[in-house]
């Protein structure tokens, strides 16, 4: 086959595959959540338990009211990620509530929207994650890592590596655990 024609076919196929992708195809459905009254300690524990960089804040009825990113935690207490805290740091961890340092009413997306539209929103708004809502209910989260995974798997010239776990981690060692830290 003519190399130029082959290139056009590959590009056309890639564009078509990208155009058909929806947020629902790539979002993460195991979402780390906490309640608005969760302490900084509970939020950090949710990050660690689920190996994530964003935790959604939901009220008692399950309605999304905010989102906490790792950087939000670091602004409250840069040493929050350390195991050995001083007495004052431990008090901050025990008394700071998610409702005080979360981003309220975060930008969101919907499961049936095109992935490309959500990806652009994340890029233009400089955010790393979009909670995914369906009928006002939190059903997932779309992260920058999900978008990179989608882009890598849509590239027929450069297929994704066979290994899906982070370097140094045994395959399948990152299992999702739902957070029960709702208040």
Backbone as CSV, one residue per row, in Angstrom:
resi,resn,N_x,N_y,N_z,CA_x,CA_y,CA_z,C_x,C_y,C_z
1,UNK,0.836,-1.174,0.000,0.000,0.000,0.000,0.882,1.239,0.000
2,UNK,0.430,2.259,-0.671,1.141,3.527,-0.751,1.289,4.118,0.664
3,UNK,2.508,4.495,1.077,2.717,5.028,2.430,1.863,6.272,2.721
4,UNK,1.673,7.124,1.718,0.867,8.328,1.928,-0.599,7.949,2.188
5,UNK,-1.108,6.993,1.412,-2.479,6.536,1.595,-2.642,5.870,2.961
6,UNK,-1.666,5.055,3.341,-1.700,4.406,4.646,-1.752,5.446,5.755
7,UNK,-0.961,6.481,5.645,-0.942,7.544,6.638,-2.301,8.232,6.738
8,UNK,-2.929,8.500,5.591,-4.248,9.142,5.577,-5.303,8.241,6.223
9,UNK,-5.230,6.939,5.960,-6.183,5.997,6.542,-6.021,5.954,8.054
10,UNK,-4.778,5.892,8.525,-4.510,5.851,9.963,-5.015,7.126,10.626
11,UNK,-4.734,8.277,10.041,-5.174,9.552,10.617,-6.693,9.647,10.628
12,UNK,-7.335,9.229,9.571,-8.794,9.265,9.490,-9.418,8.355,10.539
13,UNK,-8.868,7.154,10.681,-9.363,6.201,11.668,-9.169,6.745,13.076
14,UNK,-8.008,7.336,13.334,-7.720,7.902,14.649,-8.683,9.033,14.964
15,UNK,-8.924,9.940,14.007,-9.859,11.053,14.227,-11.262,10.528,14.498
16,UNK,-11.689,9.533,13.748,-13.022,8.969,13.925,-13.138,8.311,15.304
17,UNK,-12.107,7.561,15.719,-12.142,6.896,17.030,-12.205,7.926,18.145
18,UNK,-11.440,9.010,18.012,-11.457,10.054,19.032,-12.806,10.743,19.083
19,UNK,-13.409,11.000,17.952,-14.690,11.705,17.901,-15.800,10.888,18.558
20,UNK,-15.687,9.579,18.559,-16.733,8.720,19.103,-16.562,8.451,20.600
21,UNK,-15.448,8.837,21.174,-15.208,8.551,22.580,-16.050,9.464,23.470
22,UNK,-16.618,8.870,24.504,-17.414,9.622,25.465,-16.709,9.637,26.816
23,UNK,-17.068,10.578,27.646,-16.528,10.639,29.000,-16.768,9.304,29.706
24,UNK,-17.949,8.724,29.529,-18.299,7.453,30.185,-17.327,6.327,29.829
25,UNK,-16.721,6.400,28.644,-15.798,5.354,28.210,-14.486,5.374,28.992
26,UNK,-14.119,6.512,29.574,-12.796,6.674,30.162,-12.799,7.126,31.617
27,UNK,-13.937,7.547,32.133,-13.971,8.037,33.514,-13.668,6.915,34.508
28,UNK,-13.254,7.302,35.675,-13.034,6.376,36.772,-14.313,6.342,37.596
29,UNK,-14.857,5.153,37.815,-16.130,5.065,38.537,-15.951,4.867,40.042
30,UNK,-14.797,4.425,40.466,-14.517,4.293,41.903,-13.992,5.641,42.386
31,UNK,-14.900,6.474,42.871,-14.555,7.846,43.256,-14.324,7.924,44.758
32,UNK,-13.222,8.546,45.141,-12.969,8.793,46.561,-13.864,9.946,46.991
33,UNK,-14.641,9.741,48.046,-15.535,10.779,48.536,-15.423,10.931,50.047
34,UNK,-15.682,12.139,50.494,-15.777,12.446,51.916,-16.942,13.406,52.086
35,UNK,-17.384,13.572,53.304,-18.415,14.552,53.603,-17.788,15.910,53.867
36,UNK,-18.576,16.968,53.851,-18.043,18.319,54.063,-17.420,18.513,55.449
37,UNK,-17.845,17.727,56.434,-17.310,17.848,57.789,-16.132,16.913,58.041
38,UNK,-15.677,16.211,57.000,-14.518,15.320,57.147,-13.298,16.149,57.542
39,UNK,-12.485,15.583,58.416,-11.271,16.278,58.850,-10.188,16.172,57.777
40,UNK,-9.190,17.011,57.923,-8.045,16.950,57.009,-7.420,15.557,57.068
41,UNK,-7.378,14.947,58.231,-6.837,13.585,58.380,-7.651,12.599,57.542
42,UNK,-8.982,12.695,57.587,-9.835,11.787,56.817,-9.657,11.994,55.312
43,UNK,-9.469,13.236,54.914,-9.249,13.531,53.495,-7.921,12.924,53.038
44,UNK,-6.872,13.124,53.810,-5.559,12.553,53.472,-5.646,11.029,53.438
45,UNK,-6.364,10.449,54.391,-6.542,8.987,54.396,-7.258,8.503,53.130
46,UNK,-8.249,9.274,52.640,-8.961,8.909,51.402,-8.010,8.962,50.206
47,UNK,-7.161,9.991,50.146,-6.166,10.073,49.069,-5.285,8.823,49.073
48,UNK,-4.791,8.483,50.238,-3.875,7.343,50.352,-4.557,6.010,50.064
49,UNK,-5.760,5.820,50.587,-6.456,4.542,50.415,-6.768,4.258,48.955
50,UNK,-7.088,5.306,48.201,-7.512,5.101,46.816,-6.425,5.443,45.801
51,UNK,-5.267,5.923,46.285,-4.154,6.274,45.388,-4.609,7.287,44.335
52,UNK,-5.233,8.373,44.795,-5.776,9.387,43.896,-5.226,10.761,44.234
53,UNK,-5.494,11.727,43.346,-5.073,13.110,43.561,-6.252,14.051,43.756
54,UNK,-7.480,13.521,43.681,-8.687,14.330,43.866,-9.713,13.539,44.668
55,UNK,-10.338,14.208,45.624,-11.383,13.602,46.441,-12.619,14.492,46.301
56,UNK,-13.743,13.881,45.961,-14.995,14.627,45.834,-15.651,14.754,47.202
57,UNK,-16.276,15.898,47.426,-16.974,16.156,48.684,-18.468,16.100,48.387
58,UNK,-19.164,15.223,49.090,-20.604,15.042,48.870,-21.350,15.240,50.190
59,UNK,-22.571,15.753,50.083,-23.376,15.932,51.295,-24.055,14.611,51.655
60,UNK,-24.856,14.640,52.703,-25.494,13.416,53.210,-26.393,12.745,52.174
61,UNK,-26.940,13.535,51.237,-27.807,12.958,50.206,-27.017,12.490,48.980
62,UNK,-25.681,12.624,49.030,-24.852,12.185,47.914,-24.651,13.233,46.834
63,UNK,-25.113,14.460,47.081,-24.974,15.551,46.107,-23.561,16.134,46.189
64,UNK,-22.938,16.324,45.037,-21.593,16.897,44.975,-21.624,18.339,45.453
65,UNK,-20.781,18.661,46.440,-20.717,20.034,46.936,-19.326,20.645,46.786
66,UNK,-18.330,19.821,46.442,-16.982,20.341,46.287,-16.002,19.270,45.855
67,UNK,-14.760,19.705,45.691,-13.676,18.781,45.352,-12.413,19.270,46.060
68,UNK,-11.588,18.327,46.487,-10.321,18.640,47.122,-9.220,18.008,46.279
69,UNK,-8.255,18.823,45.891,-7.082,18.337,45.172,-5.918,18.245,46.158
70,UNK,-4.900,17.486,45.800,-3.717,17.376,46.665,-3.160,18.749,47.010
71,UNK,-3.168,19.644,46.035,-2.595,20.974,46.280,-3.408,21.755,47.319
72,UNK,-4.718,21.497,47.407,-5.541,22.151,48.429,-5.094,21.725,49.823
73,UNK,-4.811,20.439,49.966,-4.330,19.914,51.249,-2.988,20.538,51.591
74,UNK,-2.104,20.627,50.615,-0.771,21.195,50.848,-0.836,22.674,51.208
75,UNK,-1.847,23.390,50.736,-2.013,24.803,51.108,-2.422,24.938,52.571
76,UNK,-3.237,24.018,53.051,-3.679,24.056,54.449,-2.525,23.689,55.371
77,UNK,-1.852,22.614,55.034,-0.769,22.108,55.873,0.227,21.354,54.988
78,UNK,1.311,22.030,54.576,2.280,21.376,53.684,2.808,20.041,54.218
79,UNK,2.853,19.887,55.524,3.383,18.651,56.110,2.309,17.583,56.301
80,UNK,1.102,17.794,55.772,-0.004,16.845,55.970,0.328,15.448,55.458
81,UNK,1.239,15.341,54.518,1.568,14.050,53.910,2.590,13.268,54.737
82,UNK,3.178,13.910,55.746,4.177,13.251,56.579,3.496,12.396,57.642
83,UNK,4.186,11.374,58.069,3.644,10.490,59.107,3.886,11.059,60.506
84,UNK,5.041,11.670,60.724,5.380,12.173,62.064,5.085,13.671,62.146
85,UNK,3.957,14.007,62.756,3.517,15.390,62.871,3.719,15.896,64.296
86,UNK,3.939,17.206,64.405,4.044,17.816,65.730,2.645,17.907,66.329
87,UNK,2.555,18.283,67.574,1.262,18.418,68.239,0.368,19.432,67.541
88,UNK,0.933,20.579,67.145,0.153,21.615,66.473,-0.329,21.121,65.107
89,UNK,0.524,20.416,64.380,0.142,19.887,63.063,-0.952,18.834,63.207
90,UNK,-0.843,17.990,64.224,-1.855,16.959,64.452,-3.204,17.600,64.791
91,UNK,-3.180,18.704,65.537,-4.426,19.413,65.847,-5.064,19.978,64.590
92,UNK,-4.258,20.517,63.687,-4.783,21.036,62.420,-5.398,19.899,61.610
93,UNK,-4.732,18.753,61.601,-5.246,17.579,60.872,-6.590,17.128,61.447
94,UNK,-6.763,17.267,62.756,-7.974,16.785,63.415,-9.117,17.799,63.414
95,UNK,-8.799,19.076,63.194,-9.845,20.098,63.307,-10.209,20.794,61.999
96,UNK,-9.350,20.747,60.997,-9.656,21.397,59.710,-10.675,20.551,58.961
97,UNK,-11.735,21.160,58.518,-12.833,20.462,57.840,-12.769,20.681,56.338
98,UNK,-13.145,19.668,55.577,-13.103,19.726,54.105,-13.854,20.935,53.575
99,UNK,-14.975,21.289,54.191,-15.776,22.416,53.711,-15.004,23.725,53.748
100,UNK,-13.925,23.784,54.541,-13.128,25.002,54.657,-12.059,25.122,53.579
101,UNK,-11.579,24.002,53.029,-10.482,24.079,52.056,-10.808,23.447,50.702
102,UNK,-12.021,22.942,50.531,-12.422,22.366,49.239,-12.711,23.487,48.245
103,UNK,-12.745,23.135,46.964,-13.233,24.041,45.938,-14.734,23.795,45.858
104,UNK,-15.544,24.790,46.271,-16.996,24.568,46.245,-17.547,24.629,44.820
105,UNK,-18.650,23.960,44.598,-19.312,23.889,43.280,-18.296,23.803,42.142
106,UNK,-17.581,22.683,42.078,-16.542,22.528,41.046,-17.141,22.408,39.646
107,UNK,-16.306,22.669,38.654,-16.705,22.407,37.276,-16.950,20.907,37.158
108,UNK,-17.946,20.533,36.376,-18.287,19.123,36.212,-18.457,18.803,34.732
109,UNK,-18.598,17.529,34.447,-18.924,17.079,33.097,-20.005,16.012,33.228
110,UNK,-20.441,15.520,32.098,-21.492,14.502,32.091,-21.011,13.286,31.324
111,UNK,-21.465,12.129,31.705,-20.987,10.858,31.167,-21.159,10.742,29.658
112,UNK,-22.210,11.315,29.102,-22.480,11.144,27.665,-21.913,12.266,26.800
113,UNK,-21.115,13.144,27.373,-20.473,14.187,26.577,-19.226,13.635,25.900
114,UNK,-18.836,14.221,24.767,-17.604,13.767,24.099,-16.383,13.986,24.993
115,UNK,-15.517,13.014,24.997,-14.294,13.099,25.777,-13.489,14.326,25.377
116,UNK,-13.433,14.630,24.093,-12.648,15.770,23.619,-13.119,17.079,24.254
117,UNK,-14.412,17.251,24.431,-14.946,18.475,25.040,-14.517,18.575,26.503
118,UNK,-14.584,17.481,27.231,-14.168,17.479,28.636,-12.670,17.727,28.754
119,UNK,-11.899,17.111,27.867,-10.443,17.281,27.875,-10.081,18.745,27.634
120,UNK,-10.759,19.389,26.691,-10.500,20.810,26.413,-10.853,21.671,27.614
121,UNK,-11.969,21.351,28.264,-12.372,22.124,29.444,-11.302,22.030,30.525
122,UNK,-10.784,20.826,30.741,-9.731,20.651,31.738,-8.491,21.442,31.369
123,UNK,-8.121,21.404,30.107,-6.931,22.115,29.642,-7.097,23.620,29.779
124,UNK,-8.196,24.155,29.268,-8.411,25.600,29.269,-8.634,26.158,30.665
125,UNK,-9.168,25.356,31.566,-9.424,25.816,32.939,-8.291,25.432,33.899
126,UNK,-7.259,24.765,33.389,-6.105,24.346,34.183,-6.511,23.539,35.421
127,UNK,-7.340,22.532,35.192,-7.741,21.661,36.289,-7.373,20.216,35.945
128,UNK,-7.178,19.414,36.971,-6.742,18.042,36.763,-7.834,17.004,36.812
129,UNK,-9.064,17.427,37.131,-10.152,16.446,37.227,-11.500,17.132,37.104
130,UNK,-12.446,16.380,36.556,-13.840,16.824,36.465,-14.728,15.737,37.058
131,UNK,-15.462,16.052,38.119,-16.459,15.086,38.579,-17.475,14.858,37.468
132,UNK,-17.967,13.629,37.354,-18.927,13.275,36.304,-20.294,13.074,36.953
133,UNK,-21.275,13.819,36.457,-22.629,13.732,36.991,-23.568,13.145,35.962
134,UNK,-24.558,12.421,36.445,-25.658,11.918,35.630,-26.925,12.147,36.437
135,UNK,-27.834,12.927,35.911,-29.072,13.288,36.625,-28.756,13.870,37.998
136,UNK,-27.708,14.691,38.064,-27.329,15.343,39.305,-26.599,14.464,40.300
137,UNK,-26.373,13.200,39.962,-25.727,12.226,40.845,-24.279,12.002,40.417
138,UNK,-23.372,11.943,41.359,-21.961,11.673,41.084,-21.800,10.223,40.654
139,UNK,-21.313,10.012,39.415,-21.155,8.644,38.901,-19.712,8.317,38.548
140,UNK,-18.830,9.313,38.627,-17.437,9.064,38.280,-16.628,10.332,38.356
141,UNK,-15.370,10.204,37.949,-14.477,11.348,37.868,-13.580,11.135,36.654
142,UNK,-13.377,12.188,35.903,-12.485,12.140,34.748,-11.234,12.916,35.123
143,UNK,-10.104,12.240,35.113,-8.845,12.874,35.509,-7.932,13.057,34.307
144,UNK,-6.895,13.851,34.499,-5.924,14.033,33.425,-5.284,12.694,33.061
145,UNK,-5.115,11.814,34.034,-4.549,10.486,33.751,-5.490,9.671,32.867
146,UNK,-6.800,9.774,33.097,-7.775,9.085,32.240,-7.670,9.597,30.806
147,UNK,-7.513,10.917,30.659,-7.406,11.511,29.318,-6.131,11.066,28.612
148,UNK,-5.042,10.975,29.351,-3.789,10.492,28.760,-3.914,9.024,28.352
149,UNK,-4.569,8.254,29.196,-4.781,6.831,28.881,-5.605,6.695,27.603
150,UNK,-6.651,7.494,27.467,-7.495,7.447,26.273,-6.694,7.850,25.039
151,UNK,-5.909,8.878,25.174,-5.112,9.363,24.037,-4.082,8.327,23.620
152,UNK,-3.450,7.701,24.578,-2.430,6.691,24.282,-3.051,5.480,23.603
153,UNK,-4.194,5.030,24.079,-4.826,3.852,23.500,-5.467,4.138,22.157
154,UNK,-5.712,5.404,21.843,-6.303,5.761,20.550,-5.239,5.946,19.473
155,UNK,-3.982,5.871,19.861,-2.891,6.107,18.927,-2.452,4.786,18.298
156,UNK,-2.833,4.518,17.030,-2.497,3.233,16.412,-1.010,3.088,16.103
157,UNK,-0.296,4.190,16.010,1.128,4.135,15.694,1.940,3.790,16.942
158,UNK,1.517,4.312,18.082,2.232,4.105,19.341,1.278,3.470,20.355
159,UNK,1.068,2.168,20.307,0.140,1.517,21.236,0.633,1.645,22.678
160,UNK,-0.278,1.520,23.641,0.118,1.645,25.040,1.006,0.484,25.455
161,UNK,1.819,0.699,26.492,2.643,-0.407,26.988,1.757,-1.489,27.575
162,UNK,2.274,-2.705,27.619,1.497,-3.834,28.125,1.218,-3.690,29.611
163,UNK,2.075,-3.015,30.311,1.938,-2.875,31.760,1.107,-1.646,32.090
164,UNK,0.098,-1.789,32.935,-0.758,-0.660,33.265,-0.515,-0.110,34.669
165,UNK,0.334,-0.764,35.457,0.625,-0.287,36.804,1.799,0.677,36.759
166,UNK,1.881,1.601,37.745,3.025,2.506,37.793,4.316,1.726,37.928
167,UNK,5.413,2.323,37.482,6.714,1.665,37.544,7.006,1.211,38.966
168,UNK,7.465,0.003,39.093,7.818,-0.537,40.386,6.660,-1.156,41.153
169,UNK,5.437,-1.035,40.634,4.265,-1.596,41.316,3.863,-2.875,40.596
170,UNK,3.583,-3.925,41.325,3.105,-5.140,40.677,1.768,-4.886,39.998
171,UNK,1.574,-5.475,38.852,0.310,-5.300,38.130,-0.844,-5.724,39.022
172,UNK,-1.911,-4.929,39.050,-3.097,-5.236,39.838,-2.991,-4.874,41.307
173,UNK,-1.904,-4.175,41.708,-1.747,-3.861,43.129,-2.522,-2.623,43.552
174,UNK,-3.052,-1.866,42.608,-3.815,-0.672,42.952,-5.299,-0.967,42.856
175,UNK,-5.880,-1.408,43.939,-7.306,-1.711,43.915,-8.080,-0.547,44.506
176,UNK,-9.288,-0.356,44.013,-10.124,0.745,44.479,-10.836,0.360,45.769
177,UNK,-10.840,1.276,46.699,-11.527,1.099,47.963,-12.398,2.325,48.153
178,UNK,-13.685,2.157,48.377,-14.529,3.340,48.541,-14.354,3.918,49.938
179,UNK,-14.399,5.224,50.019,-14.249,5.915,51.284,-15.579,5.993,52.001
180,UNK,-15.572,5.697,53.279,-16.795,5.766,54.076,-16.738,6.970,55.008
181,UNK,-15.897,7.965,54.677,-15.690,9.107,55.567,-16.704,10.210,55.323
182,UNK,-17.961,9.849,55.177,-18.998,10.866,54.982,-19.513,11.312,56.339
183,UNK,-19.828,12.589,56.423,-20.386,13.115,57.677,-21.820,13.492,57.477
